[in-house]
Amino acid sequence: MNFERFYENLNKFGKIGDQKEKGISRLAFSKEYYESIEMLDEYSRSKGFETKQDKVGNLFITYNPMNADKFLLIGSHMDTVKSGGLYDGAMGVIAALEVIESLKDNNITGDSGVIAVAFNAEEGSEMGGTFGSRTICNRNNLEDPELKNKISNYNLEVKDLEDCIINFNKIVGFLELHIEQGGVLENNKMDIGVVDGIVGITRYNITIKGEANHAGTTPMNLRNDPIRSLPEVINKLFGIASKYTHPFVMTIGDIRVKPGMYNIIPSEVEILIEVRDMLQDNIDEFFDKIKKFLENEIKDFDLVCNVEKPSVLLDKEYMEIVSKSCESLGYNYQVMSSGAGHDAKEISHLVPSSLIFVPSINGISHSPKEYTTPEHLKKGINVLYQSAISIIGGK
Ligand SMILES: [Zn+2]
């Protein structure tokens, strides 16, 4: 491992789109995104690796000295959110690049080749998150007319997405190194998080109904004002949520009052709720309890489910390999779930996949303040490298 080279590359490729105090913006499909991919491509070819860019902007960098017909895939995403940081995504891509450079430097060969991958559009875009990895896994609904519409904005057709689909019979597994984006590892003074699963996400809207009327002429006792029930509903949501343990989380993302004028008693209040947990039963039970409460106390309401993405359990054998790598290197690690979706979630549906976390200082991400110490980055890459060698049977 050459940590100096990793750090130099992270700063070179990961800072494309840097707007200084406004952070790094390298949005999916943007000029900055493609600039970073082109530079990475050029750098990798100059180092003697074979590279390939697909039609949705994913980049594959191949190390295959033995001409193996199977590959271990390692990587993460190169796109960022608007005003993001240096580490979310890019760190995992550059770490994967460092792994294949080190394998090459040390003449390590195994039963499979290794492909470092930089995915496009992992962060939420109009196509939804993890678009690049979803596309190579053939996990888009290619019949969806809305998808057709959306990809046409990027000069893409369904045929182009089909061309990106990878034959996963040739892929032995996937490893992703990523920042934790939470404060658990730092809080527990851990070096590494070995992720056992990615939480499911369910989103509901509650609409409390009332009756719009004139705010000046309608006496207080003759109003049907849905705002009045709001504190009770919010208290109930937090009260029930507090009965569950981490990683269960409940967020009220927005409260929309309609029509939303000074001089009109609102006709309805809409509450946007997201719940995440590893156990779908908990999520379902939470919303059942909310529904019962609304039926008893609020009466005139709508409760509508908008999103239900199931949780995913990651491969036990790969977790074991990563844990053993931590042990052999003498690092502290803990098994934990991920509260955020990642490229590994898509790929885990097809091949054994592992997600490895390094601590985020103060749990901050999606911000210019995002930071992981060099010491933890080094440990993360060492674990990635060791795990890759174990998986390919490297010698
Ligand atoms: Zn990310």
Residues whose N, C-alpha, C, O or C-beta is under 5 A from the ligand:
A	BS01	ZN	D88 G89
